[in-house]
């Protein structure tokens, strides 16, 4: 059991490179599905100032380890042992899928369910604690769309969003699809695919930049590769803030 509970891969090089390019504009981070990663909490602010990092993690073992790590990295890091979703409630956590989904990506049924359900809250319910968010990151398997739905009061004012393109959870009589994310975010955010060295796009074309514009051709390719089992991290940049100069040379366009 302990091996299953504690296994976790740290942020990818693409995720770290993206944050390094935006960190000067980020003073408040919300990390949903933090696991045991303290990359954001330990990253020094460019001007020496302080940065608030709010970490949400539902896995009790990860929370315990995260709390053991954070005292050494400052007082501006906050850990919440709740799940973030579209509405308040409770769900059982499955340790081997590291999520609330009882099946893994290859169809194996979980054998390691939490003995007690985990509290679920919306991000909006933390508005009394979190006054603003510059960078929102979610990595909660298939529940990322739910987290975004539950952050409706924050979304218009968030500069950067990074989310895993998780599908499969129930939504309006069907399951969540890519188009649900596009419909929610396209009106306000410019969307990009974040580089992942394990993804066949960058394996085939390793010189592609860090971000690829999520145009219609890219959306089609994403859908094709998802059916083959590949995942994607998507970046959203709020048009109200504009694309920072630090990213301009790191954006490309995919043509099929």
N, C-alpha and C positions, 0 to 999 in steps of 0.2 A: 504493500500500500504506500509506504513512504516514498518509494522510488517514483511511483505514479504522481503523487502529490507534488513532489518537488522538481520534477523535470520542467525546464523552461528555457527556451532559446531567447537570448537577448535581442535588442533592436538590431535590425539589419544595417548594413553600411549605408544604404540609401536613406533610411530613416534618420540616421545620425548626421549624414551630410546635409539633408534638408534642414534640420534644426540648426546646424551651425550657420547656415546662410540667413536664417530669420531671427536668430536669438536676440539680436540687438533691438528688435521691435517687440519682444515678448517679455512682459513682466508678470503675467499670470497664466499658469498652465493648469489644465484639467486633464488628467491621465486616467481614462476609464479602462480597467483591465490592466492595472500596473504590473501584476505578477510580483516579482521581486526586483524589478529594474529601477535603479536610482540614477540613471543617466541624466534625466532632466533635473533632478534634485541636486546633483553634484556639479552640474555644468556652471562655470563661473559667468556672471553677467559681464557683458562687454565693457560697461563703464564702472564696474565695481559695485553697482547697486545690488539691492536684494530682489529676489524673484520669488513669488508665491507659487508653490506647486501643490495641487490638491490631487491626491492619489486615491482612486477607488478600486477596491479588490474584494471579490466575494469568497475566494478560497481561503479558509481559516489558516492553513499552513503558510500560504504566501503572506498573509497579513502579519502573522507572527514574525516571520523572517524580515519583512519590510520594516516593521517597527524596531526590530533589533538593529537594523542598518541605519535608520534615519537620524538617531540622536547625534551622530557624528557629523551630520551635514547641515546643521543649522535649524533655527526655530521657525523658518518660513515654509516648512513642509508639513502637510496635513494628510493623515491617512484615515479613510472611512471604510469600515468593514461591511459595506452594503453593496448590493447590485444596483445598477442604473438601468432603467427601462422606460417604457412609455406611460406607465401608470403605477401607482403604489400597489403593493401586494407581497407575495412571498413565493419562492420557487426552490425546488431541490437542486443542489449543485452536484454535478457529476465530475469526479476527480480525474478520471482518465481522459475525458474530452476537454477538461479545463473550461467547462461551460455549463449551461443549463440545458444543453442538447444531449439526450441520452444515447445518441449514435455518433460515432466518429465519421470523418470524411470518407472512410472506406466501408462504412456500413456496420462496423462492429458495435454491438449493443453494450453499453456500459455495465460494469459489475460493481462500481464503486460510487454509490450515491451517498450524499451527506445524510447523517442521522436526523438532522433537523432542517427545516426549510430556511433559506436565507432571505432576509428582508430586501425588498425591491422598492426603490424610490426613484422619482424623476430628478433629473438634474435641476429643473426649475424649482424644486422644493428646497434647494440649497441657496436660493437667491439671497437669503438673509445672512449667509456666511460668505458666499462668493459674490463679490460686488461686480466683477468684470472678468472676462476670459479673453486673452489674446490668442491662445493656441489650445484647441480642443483635440485630443487624440483618443480614439476608441479602438480597442482590439478585444472584442468580446464575442468572438466566433460569429454566430448567426444573429446576435442581438444588437448589432450596431445601428440598424435602422430604428429600432425601438428607442435606443439612447438618444438619437437625433430628434425623434418625435417628442420625447420628453424634455427637450431643451429649447422649445419654441421661443421662450422669452429671451434667451441668450443669443440664438442664432443670428439675428440681424446685426448684432454688435461684435461678433467674433471675427477677428482678422483672418486667422488660419485654422483650417480643419484638416485632420488626417483621420481616415476611417478605413477599416477593413470592409471590403465589399461582401458582406455576409448575406446569404440568401437562405430561404427555407422556412422561416418562422411564419406563423399564421398572420394574415392581413386581409381584411375586407373579403372574407369568403374564399381566399386562395392563399398562396404563400408569397412572401416578399420577393420582388423581382428587381433587376437593375433599374428599370424605369421608375420605380418608386423613389429611389435615391435621386435620379435626375429630376424628377418632378418636384421634389422637395427643395433641392439645392440650386438647380440651374437658374432660376429667376434672380438669384442674389450672388452666386459664387461662380467664378471661373474654375473649372475642374480639370485635373491633370492626373495621369497615371504616374505613380512614384516608382522610381527605378528599383528593381529587385534582381540581383544577379542570378537567382535561381529561375527566373521567369524566361521562357523561350524567346520572348521579344529581345531581351538584352543578351541572351546566349547567342542568338543568331546575329544580332547587330550590336556588339559590345561597345561601340563608339557613340551610341545614342546618348543624349543628355539625361540629366537627372529626372526631368519632368517631361512628359509627353502630353500635349493638349488632348483633352478627351473630346475630339471631334467625332463625327458620325462614323468615319472609318475605324477609329480607335474603339468606339463602342461595339461595333460589329466584331472586331478581333477579340475584345474582352469576352464577349458572349461565347465565341467559339472555344477559346482557351479554358473558360470556366467549365465547359462540358467535358474537358479532358482532365479536370481536377486541379487546375492552377488557380491560385488566389491572387487578389490584387489589393494594394493599398492605394486609396485615392486621396488626393490633396484638393482642398477647396480654398480659394483665395477670394475674400470678400471684395467685390468691385467697388464698394464704398471707400475702401482703403487704397485700392490699387495694388499692382504687382511691384514689390520692392526692387530697387536697382540691383540688389545682390543676387536676384534670381533671373534677371533678364537674359543672361548668357547661359542659363542652365535649362532653357525651355526649348523643346523641339516639336515637330509635327510629324505624325505618322500617315503615310499614304500607302494604300493597298494596291 
